[in-house]
Amino acid sequence: EIHSNNDVLSLLTILSEAFEYSELPVRHNEDKLNEQLNDEVPFPIKTYFFEDPHLKTKLLLQCHFFHLPLPISDYYTDTKSVLDQAIRILQAMIDVSAENGWLF
């Protein structure tokens, strides 16, 4: 949930948990790649379920933000899909913040 005191990590979590990412493909054996990526990102996720599309979204966003390499070419395509959808989601998050007077 968006509040006036969200930090970057909580906003990243809110973004990656959006419904739009429910259908992001997690292909065969990508759970292992997600687990490896989780060890490399600045904000690792504490979980044992690496087949979650929202978790993959959060990992891909972190890799994009911090210029980390992706393990396979499919992840670059998935990142493009995540970023294309992020624009609308981020705009909605900004609208909620503005409506509540949290932008300054």
C-alpha positions as CSV (number, residue, x, y, z in Angstrom):
1,E,0.0,0.0,0.0
2,I,1.3,3.5,-0.9
3,H,1.9,5.8,2.0
4,S,3.6,9.2,2.5
5,N,6.7,7.5,4.0
6,N,7.4,4.6,1.5
7,D,11.0,3.9,0.8
8,V,12.4,2.8,-2.5
9,L,12.2,-0.9,-1.6
10,S,8.6,-0.7,-0.6
11,L,7.7,1.2,-3.8
12,L,9.6,-1.4,-5.8
13,T,7.6,-4.1,-4.1
14,I,4.3,-2.3,-4.7
15,L,5.2,-1.9,-8.4
16,S,6.3,-5.5,-8.8
17,E,3.2,-6.9,-7.1
18,A,0.8,-5.2,-9.6
19,F,-1.8,-7.4,-11.2
20,E,-0.4,-6.7,-14.7
21,Y,2.6,-8.8,-13.9
22,S,0.6,-11.9,-12.9
23,E,1.0,-13.3,-16.4
24,L,4.8,-12.7,-16.8
25,P,6.1,-16.1,-18.0
26,V,8.3,-18.1,-15.7
27,R,9.6,-20.8,-18.0
28,H,11.0,-24.2,-17.3
29,N,14.0,-24.0,-15.0
30,E,13.8,-20.2,-14.7
31,D,13.2,-20.7,-11.0
32,K,16.8,-21.7,-10.7
33,L,17.9,-18.6,-12.7
34,N,15.7,-16.4,-10.5
35,E,17.3,-17.9,-7.4
36,Q,20.8,-17.1,-8.8
37,L,19.7,-13.6,-9.7
38,N,18.3,-13.1,-6.2
39,D,21.9,-13.6,-4.9
40,E,23.2,-10.8,-7.1
41,V,20.6,-8.0,-6.7
42,P,20.9,-5.2,-4.1
43,F,17.5,-6.1,-2.5
44,P,17.3,-9.9,-2.3
45,I,13.9,-11.4,-1.7
46,K,13.5,-13.8,1.2
47,T,11.5,-16.7,-0.2
48,Y,11.8,-20.2,-1.4
49,F,9.3,-19.8,-4.2
50,F,11.2,-18.6,-7.2
51,E,8.5,-19.5,-9.7
52,D,6.4,-16.4,-8.8
53,P,6.0,-13.9,-11.7
54,H,5.9,-11.0,-9.3
55,L,9.2,-12.1,-7.8
56,K,10.7,-12.4,-11.3
57,T,9.4,-8.9,-12.1
58,K,11.1,-7.5,-9.0
59,L,14.4,-9.2,-9.9
60,L,14.2,-7.9,-13.5
61,L,13.5,-4.3,-12.4
62,Q,16.5,-4.4,-10.0
63,C,18.7,-5.8,-12.8
64,H,17.5,-3.0,-15.0
65,F,18.0,-0.2,-12.4
66,F,21.4,-1.4,-11.4
67,H,22.7,-2.4,-14.8
68,L,23.2,-6.1,-13.8
69,P,23.6,-8.7,-16.6
70,L,20.7,-11.1,-17.2
71,P,21.4,-14.8,-17.5
72,I,19.5,-15.6,-20.8
73,S,18.1,-13.6,-23.8
74,D,14.5,-14.4,-22.8
75,Y,15.0,-12.2,-19.7
76,Y,15.8,-9.2,-21.9
77,T,12.4,-9.7,-23.7
78,D,10.7,-10.1,-20.4
79,T,12.3,-6.9,-19.0
80,K,11.0,-5.0,-22.0
81,S,7.5,-6.2,-21.3
82,V,7.9,-5.3,-17.6
83,L,9.1,-1.8,-18.4
84,D,6.4,-1.2,-21.0
85,Q,3.7,-2.0,-18.4
86,A,5.6,-0.1,-15.6
87,I,4.8,3.3,-17.2
88,R,1.0,3.0,-16.6
89,I,1.5,1.5,-13.1
90,L,4.0,4.2,-12.0
91,Q,1.6,6.9,-13.3
92,A,-1.2,5.4,-11.2
93,M,1.2,5.4,-8.2
94,I,2.1,9.0,-8.8
95,D,-1.6,9.9,-9.2
96,V,-2.4,8.4,-5.8
97,S,0.6,10.2,-4.2
98,A,-0.5,13.5,-5.7
99,E,-4.1,13.1,-4.7
100,N,-3.0,12.5,-1.1
101,G,-0.6,15.5,-1.2
102,W,2.5,13.5,-0.8
103,L,4.5,15.0,-3.7
104,F,6.7,17.9,-2.8
